[in-house]
Amino acid sequence: MRISYRLGHTLLFIGSVIGIAFALFLEHVQGLNPCPLCVFQRVGLIGMGIFSLIALLHNPMNNWLKRFYGLLSTLAIGWSVGVAARHVWLQHLPADQVPSCGPGLDYLVEALPFQAVLQQVLSGSGECAVIDWTFLGQSLPFWSLVFFSLLLLLNLWLLFKPYR
């Protein structure tokens, strides 16, 4: 089966919408408040969705523009993969090595410069190590990592496939 440029970005955009819809469902219907790492994962997913939508609507004829959109989309979802992997790693730390809980993301954004917020959030906190949702014995960050990795593979395929 050949996946065209437009179909590939349509699938990526739909994947982004489904991922964000599920995250919002868990937050607003199931009552699971996202930790700072979860919020950062959403940022990459939203970024990928935006770049894929732009690529889909623009549908450039120029191969360099196709690769540029693909690169932006790949970098965005790559961010989510990295943050999700960090999140899974934090959840598998022994209890005595889990970082202590820090201030909330809202406070960090108001009180610190962006670089310090990024460093603080990516170092993780105790709330990020809590497993409060599982499916088939695995945590939400694990399933997010699987989902983001599949989207990353599709992105990489679109980025490196030969265009005529």
PASEBA-1860 file (N, C-alpha, C; in nm, 3 decimals):
! residues 164
1> MRISYRLG> 0.084/-0.119/0.000/0.000/0.000/0.000/0.087/0.124/0.000 ~ 0.058/0.214/-0.089/0.132/0.339/-0.096/0.055/0.448/-0.022 ~ 0.124/0.513/0.068/0.063/0.623/0.141/0.113/0.752/0.078 ~ 0.021/0.832/0.027/0.058/0.958/-0.036/0.097/1.060/0.071 ~ 0.157/1.167/0.027/0.196/1.276/0.116/0.075/1.328/0.193 ~ -0.033/1.354/0.121/-0.153/1.409/0.185/-0.218/1.309/0.280 ~ -0.224/1.184/0.241/-0.283/1.083/0.328/-0.199/1.067/0.455 ~ -0.068/1.069/0.441/0.019/1.059/0.557/-0.004/1.171/0.656
9> HTLLFIGS> -0.012/1.294/0.606/-0.035/1.407/0.697/-0.178/1.409/0.750 ~ -0.271/1.355/0.673/-0.408/1.341/0.724/-0.409/1.245/0.843 ~ -0.339/1.132/0.828/-0.331/1.035/0.938/-0.263/1.095/1.061 ~ -0.157/1.172/1.039/-0.088/1.236/1.152/-0.179/1.337/1.222 ~ -0.251/1.416/1.144/-0.342/1.514/1.203/-0.453/1.443/1.282 ~ -0.511/1.338/1.224/-0.615/1.263/1.294/-0.559/1.199/1.422 ~ -0.437/1.148/1.414/-0.372/1.092/1.533/-0.355/1.196/1.641 ~ -0.320/1.317/1.602/-0.305/1.426/1.699/-0.439/1.459/1.764
17> VIGIAFAL> -0.542/1.469/1.683/-0.675/1.501/1.736/-0.723/1.392/1.831 ~ -0.704/1.267/1.793/-0.746/1.155/1.878/-0.667/1.156/2.010 ~ -0.536/1.179/2.002/-0.453/1.182/2.122/-0.493/1.293/2.218 ~ -0.515/1.412/2.165/-0.555/1.525/2.250/-0.697/1.503/2.304 ~ -0.786/1.451/2.221/-0.922/1.423/2.268/-0.921/1.323/2.383 ~ -0.838/1.219/2.371/-0.829/1.120/2.479/-0.770/1.182/2.605 ~ -0.669/1.266/2.590/-0.609/1.334/2.706/-0.713/1.423/2.775 ~ -0.790/1.496/2.696/-0.893/1.583/2.754/-1.005/1.501/2.818
25> FLEHVQGL> -1.038/1.386/2.759/-1.137/1.297/2.819/-1.089/1.249/2.956 ~ -0.964/1.204/2.963/-0.910/1.158/3.091/-0.908/1.272/3.194 ~ -0.876/1.392/3.147/-0.867/1.505/3.240/-1.005/1.552/3.286 ~ -1.096/1.575/3.194/-1.223/1.640/3.229/-1.335/1.543/3.263 ~ -1.331/1.421/3.210/-1.437/1.324/3.240/-1.393/1.228/3.350 ~ -1.272/1.177/3.339/-1.222/1.081/3.438/-1.158/1.147/3.559 ~ -1.130/1.277/3.551/-1.075/1.350/3.665/-0.927/1.331/3.690 ~ -0.851/1.288/3.589/-0.706/1.272/3.604/-0.637/1.403/3.567
33> NPCPLCVF> -0.584/1.471/3.666/-0.514/1.596/3.638/-0.376/1.566/3.581 ~ -0.339/1.633/3.472/-0.209/1.604/3.410/-0.095/1.662/3.493 ~ 0.013/1.585/3.504/0.133/1.636/3.569/0.208/1.722/3.466 ~ 0.311/1.796/3.508/0.384/1.881/3.413/0.441/1.803/3.293 ~ 0.489/1.681/3.314/0.542/1.604/3.201/0.431/1.569/3.102 ~ 0.311/1.542/3.153/0.197/1.513/3.064/0.163/1.635/2.979 ~ 0.168/1.752/3.040/0.140/1.876/2.966/0.245/1.896/2.857 ~ 0.371/1.870/2.887/0.477/1.886/2.787/0.462/1.785/2.673
41> QRVGLIGM> 0.411/1.665/2.704/0.386/1.568/2.598/0.277/1.618/2.505 ~ 0.175/1.679/2.562/0.066/1.733/2.480/0.116/1.843/2.387 ~ 0.212/1.923/2.433/0.264/2.032/2.350/0.323/1.976/2.220 ~ 0.402/1.871/2.230/0.460/1.811/2.110/0.354/1.751/2.019 ~ 0.254/1.687/2.077/0.147/1.627/1.998/0.067/1.735/1.926 ~ 0.038/1.843/1.994/-0.034/1.954/1.931/0.052/2.016/1.820 ~ 0.182/2.033/1.847/0.272/2.087/1.746/0.273/2.000/1.621 ~ 0.283/1.868/1.639/0.279/1.778/1.524/0.149/1.793/1.447
49> GIFSLIAL> 0.038/1.803/1.519/-0.092/1.818/1.455/-0.101/1.947/1.375 ~ -0.047/2.055/1.430/-0.050/2.184/1.358/0.035/2.177/1.232 ~ 0.158/2.125/1.244/0.245/2.116/1.126/0.187/2.021/1.022 ~ 0.125/1.913/1.064/0.063/1.821/0.969/-0.057/1.884/0.900 ~ -0.135/1.961/0.974/-0.250/2.030/0.914/-0.203/2.132/0.811 ~ -0.099/2.207/0.845/-0.045/2.305/0.750/0.005/2.233/0.625 ~ 0.079/2.123/0.642/0.129/2.047/0.527/0.014/1.992/0.443 ~ -0.089/1.945/0.510/-0.205/1.889/0.442/-0.277/1.997/0.360
57> LHNPMNNW> -0.300/2.112/0.420/-0.372/2.219/0.351/-0.288/2.283/0.241 ~ -0.159/2.302/0.267/-0.071/2.365/0.169/-0.042/2.270/0.053 ~ -0.021/2.142/0.084/0.013/2.039/-0.015/0.118/2.090/-0.114 ~ 0.238/2.119/-0.067/0.339/2.179/-0.154/0.384/2.084/-0.266 ~ 0.415/2.142/-0.378/0.468/2.064/-0.489/0.620/2.052/-0.476 ~ 0.681/2.148/-0.409/0.825/2.150/-0.390/0.866/2.044/-0.287 ~ 0.958/1.955/-0.326/1.001/1.847/-0.236/1.071/1.901/-0.111 ~ 1.140/2.013/-0.123/1.208/2.070/-0.005/1.106/2.118/0.097
65> LKRFYGLL> 0.997/2.177/0.050/0.893/2.219/0.144/0.825/2.099/0.210 ~ 0.806/1.992/0.133/0.749/1.870/0.191/0.839/1.820/0.303 ~ 0.969/1.821/0.280/1.064/1.773/0.381/1.071/1.870/0.499 ~ 1.058/1.998/0.472/1.060/2.097/0.581/0.941/2.075/0.675 ~ 0.822/2.060/0.619/0.704/2.032/0.702/0.722/1.900/0.776 ~ 0.777/1.801/0.706/0.800/1.671/0.769/0.899/1.682/0.884 ~ 1.003/1.764/0.866/1.102/1.782/0.972/1.040/1.849/1.094 ~ 0.962/1.953/1.073/0.897/2.022/1.186/0.803/1.927/1.261
73> STLAIGWS> 0.725/1.851/1.186/0.633/1.756/1.247/0.709/1.647/1.324 ~ 0.819/1.600/1.265/0.900/1.496/1.329/0.964/1.547/1.457 ~ 1.015/1.670/1.454/1.076/1.727/1.574/0.973/1.744/1.686 ~ 0.852/1.786/1.649/0.746/1.806/1.750/0.710/1.675/1.818 ~ 0.686/1.570/1.739/0.646/1.443/1.801/0.767/1.376/1.866 ~ 0.886/1.404/1.815/1.008/1.354/1.879/1.021/1.408/2.021 ~ 0.981/1.534/2.039/0.978/1.595/2.173/0.887/1.513/2.264 ~ 0.767/1.479/2.215/0.672/1.402/2.296/0.727/1.264/2.329
81> VGVAARHV> 0.793/1.200/2.234/0.853/1.069/2.259/0.958/1.080/2.370 ~ 1.043/1.182/2.362/1.147/1.200/2.464/1.090/1.226/2.601 ~ 0.990/1.311/2.608/0.929/1.342/2.739/0.856/1.220/2.794 ~ 0.786/1.147/2.708/0.716/1.027/2.754/0.815/0.921/2.803 ~ 0.928/0.907/2.733/1.030/0.812/2.777/1.085/0.852/2.913 ~ 1.107/0.980/2.932/1.154/1.030/3.063/1.050/1.001/3.171 ~ 0.923/1.018/3.137/0.814/0.995/3.230/0.809/0.847/3.271 ~ 0.821/0.758/3.173/0.823/0.614/3.203/0.942/0.580/3.291
89> WLQHLPAD> 1.057/0.638/3.261/1.177/0.614/3.342/1.154/0.658/3.487 ~ 1.095/0.777/3.506/1.067/0.825/3.642/0.974/0.730/3.716 ~ 0.877/0.674/3.647/0.782/0.586/3.712/0.845/0.453/3.753 ~ 0.958/0.420/3.693/1.024/0.294/3.726/1.141/0.311/3.823 ~ 1.161/0.432/3.873/1.265/0.453/3.974/1.223/0.391/4.107 ~ 1.319/0.346/4.186/1.285/0.302/4.322/1.227/0.420/4.401 ~ 1.139/0.390/4.493/1.067/0.494/4.568/1.161/0.594/4.635 ~ 1.278/0.550/4.682/1.370/0.642/4.749/1.446/0.732/4.651
97> QVPSCGPG> 1.438/0.706/4.523/1.509/0.789/4.424/1.416/0.882/4.347 ~ 1.286/0.875/4.373/1.190/0.962/4.304/1.208/1.104/4.355 ~ 1.219/1.203/4.263/1.233/1.342/4.307/1.112/1.385/4.390 ~ 1.135/1.477/4.480/1.025/1.526/4.563/0.932/1.614/4.480 ~ 0.810/1.627/4.528/0.713/1.709/4.457/0.753/1.856/4.468 ~ 0.741/1.925/4.359/0.775/2.067/4.356/0.650/2.150/4.336 ~ 0.668/2.278/4.311/0.552/2.364/4.287/0.484/2.326/4.155 ~ 0.361/2.368/4.138/0.285/2.338/4.017/0.339/2.412/3.896
105> LDYLVEAL> 0.300/2.365/3.779/0.347/2.424/3.654/0.305/2.570/3.641 ~ 0.186/2.604/3.686/0.140/2.743/3.679/0.234/2.836/3.755 ~ 0.272/2.795/3.874/0.363/2.877/3.954/0.500/2.889/3.887 ~ 0.551/2.777/3.837/0.683/2.778/3.773/0.686/2.874/3.654 ~ 0.581/2.871/3.573/0.575/2.958/3.454/0.572/3.104/3.495 ~ 0.502/3.136/3.604/0.492/3.274/3.649/0.621/3.322/3.716 ~ 0.689/3.234/3.787/0.801/3.276/3.872/0.939/3.261/3.808 ~ 0.953/3.174/3.711/1.086/3.143/3.659/1.097/3.174/3.510
113> PFQAVLQQ> 1.219/3.197/3.462/1.238/3.211/3.317/1.213/3.076/3.249 ~ 1.184/3.080/3.119/1.144/2.960/3.045/1.246/2.847/3.057 ~ 1.374/2.878/3.046/1.478/2.775/3.053/1.476/2.705/3.189 ~ 1.456/2.780/3.295/1.449/2.720/3.429/1.324/2.633/3.444 ~ 1.212/2.677/3.385/1.088/2.598/3.389/1.111/2.465/3.317 ~ 1.173/2.474/3.201/1.200/2.353/3.123/1.288/2.256/3.201 ~ 1.393/2.308/3.261/1.484/2.224/3.339/1.412/2.162/3.458 ~ 1.333/2.240/3.528/1.261/2.192/3.647/1.160/2.083/3.611
121> VLSGSGEC> 1.084/2.107/3.504/0.981/2.010/3.465/1.043/1.881/3.415 ~ 1.147/1.891/3.333/1.206/1.770/3.276/1.282/1.688/3.381 ~ 1.322/1.751/3.490/1.384/1.673/3.597/1.280/1.590/3.670 ~ 1.154/1.626/3.653/1.044/1.548/3.710/1.017/1.582/3.854 ~ 0.906/1.531/3.902/0.871/1.549/4.042/0.795/1.426/4.089 ~ 0.768/1.422/4.215/0.701/1.306/4.273/0.566/1.277/4.210 ~ 0.494/1.382/4.174/0.362/1.359/4.115/0.372/1.291/3.979 ~ 0.484/1.307/3.909/0.503/1.244/3.779/0.530/1.094/3.793
129> AVIDWTFL> 0.574/1.050/3.909/0.605/0.909/3.930/0.484/0.829/3.975 ~ 0.376/0.897/4.009/0.254/0.829/4.054/0.185/0.763/3.935 ~ 0.148/0.638/3.951/0.073/0.567/3.847/-0.071/0.561/3.892 ~ -0.157/0.640/3.827/-0.297/0.646/3.869/-0.393/0.596/3.760 ~ -0.339/0.543/3.651/-0.420/0.487/3.543/-0.339/0.379/3.474 ~ -0.400/0.263/3.453/-0.330/0.155/3.382/-0.425/0.091/3.283 ~ -0.365/0.031/3.181/-0.436/-0.048/3.082/-0.346/-0.164/3.047 ~ -0.397/-0.285/3.059/-0.320/-0.407/3.036/-0.190/-0.408/3.118
137> GQSLPFWS> -0.199/-0.355/3.239/-0.086/-0.357/3.331/0.020/-0.250/3.307 ~ -0.003/-0.161/3.212/0.095/-0.056/3.182/0.035/0.082/3.209 ~ 0.121/0.175/3.245/0.076/0.310/3.280/0.044/0.394/3.157 ~ -0.023/0.505/3.181/-0.057/0.599/3.074/0.067/0.651/3.002 ~ 0.174/0.690/3.073/0.295/0.733/3.001/0.353/0.626/2.910 ~ 0.343/0.498/2.951/0.392/0.390/2.865/0.311/0.386/2.736 ~ 0.178/0.390/2.747/0.093/0.385/2.627/0.110/0.511/2.543 ~ 0.133/0.623/2.608/0.162/0.746/2.534/0.291/0.731/2.454
145> LVFFSLLL> 0.392/0.671/2.517/0.519/0.648/2.449/0.500/0.558/2.327 ~ 0.420/0.455/2.340/0.392/0.366/2.226/0.322/0.443/2.115 ~ 0.218/0.518/2.151/0.141/0.596/2.053/0.229/0.699/1.984 ~ 0.306/0.774/2.061/0.394/0.876/2.003/0.501/0.813/1.915 ~ 0.550/0.696/1.954/0.653/0.628/1.874/0.597/0.586/1.739 ~ 0.473/0.539/1.735/0.409/0.505/1.608/0.393/0.629/1.520 ~ 0.352/0.739/1.580/0.341/0.864/1.504/0.479/0.910/1.456 ~ 0.581/0.892/1.538/0.717/0.928/1.498/0.763/0.844/1.379
153> LLNLWLLF> 0.733/0.714/1.380/0.770/0.628/1.268/0.703/0.673/1.138 ~ 0.575/0.709/1.145/0.506/0.759/1.026/0.568/0.891/0.980 ~ 0.602/0.977/1.075/0.668/1.102/1.041/0.802/1.078/0.971 ~ 0.882/0.988/1.026/1.012/0.958/0.966/0.996/0.898/0.827 ~ 0.896/0.814/0.810/0.871/0.757/0.678/0.837/0.867/0.578 ~ 0.749/0.960/0.619/0.712/1.071/0.530/0.832/1.163/0.503 ~ 0.917/1.179/0.603/1.033/1.267/0.589/1.133/1.211/0.489 ~ 1.156/1.081/0.492/1.263/1.022/0.411/1.217/0.947/0.287
161> KPYR> 1.086/0.937/0.266/1.040/0.866/0.146/1.075/0.946/0.022 ~ 1.101/0.879/-0.088/1.132/0.951/-0.212/1.007/1.016/-0.271 ~ 1.018/1.141/-0.307/0.909/1.212/-0.374/0.947/1.231/-0.519 ~ 0.849/1.221/-0.608/0.876/1.237/-0.750/0.835/1.373/-0.797
END
